[in-house]
Structures are given as structure tokens and as C-alpha cells.
Amino acid sequence: MTARPSKAPEKPLELYSFEASPYCKIVREALCAFELPYHLRNVARGSPGRAALETRAGRVQVPYLVDPNTGSALFESADIVRHLESTYAA
């Protein structure tokens, strides 16, 4: 992917992800293309991050993006990419 012009968010986004998931990779690539700051929360089996995701989202499903700038929390990679494009694309 190549860099795309974007508007910087006031606060960094949060991405709950599992490294081997192709859907999470799509979201990570979009975040990098827009050069958006984000905190990556790995939720591999057995990791403490898994319990945190379940507490926060009500279930363990990735990718899960939390955008504190808009109050959005999204699960599906296509929905997340659409959100990034509509919110942060310049």
C-alpha cells in the first residue's frame, strides 16, 4: 500500500488484533496507509489482552477498532476501513 493523505486524529485509535488474521492485516495496512497513530492490542490465545477485549466488546472477535475521537467501536474489517476513509481521508 502507499501512503494516502489524511487528517490526524486528536487521540490515537485502538486496534485489537490477532497477528495471523488476514482481516486484521487489512485494517493494519489501512491504518498505516493513512499514517494514523494507533495502539495495537494483541489478543492471541492465552494472552491477557483477550480478556480485556471480551470485557470491553462483550465478545472476542477481531479486528476490533475503538476510535475515541468519534466514539465508534467497530468489528468488521470492511466497516473499519470505510470508517477510516470517511473520517480521516483528506
Sequence and secondary structure as in RCSB ss.txt:
>XXXX:A:sequence
MTARPSKAPEKPLELYSFEASPYCKIVREALCAFELPYHLRNVARGSPGRAALETRAGRVQVPYLVDPNTGSALF
ESADIVRHLESTYAA
>XXXX:A:secstr
     B   SS EEEEE TT HHHHHHHHHHHHTT  EEEEE  TT HHHHHHHHHHSS  S EEEETTTTEEE 
SHHHHHHHHHHHHB 
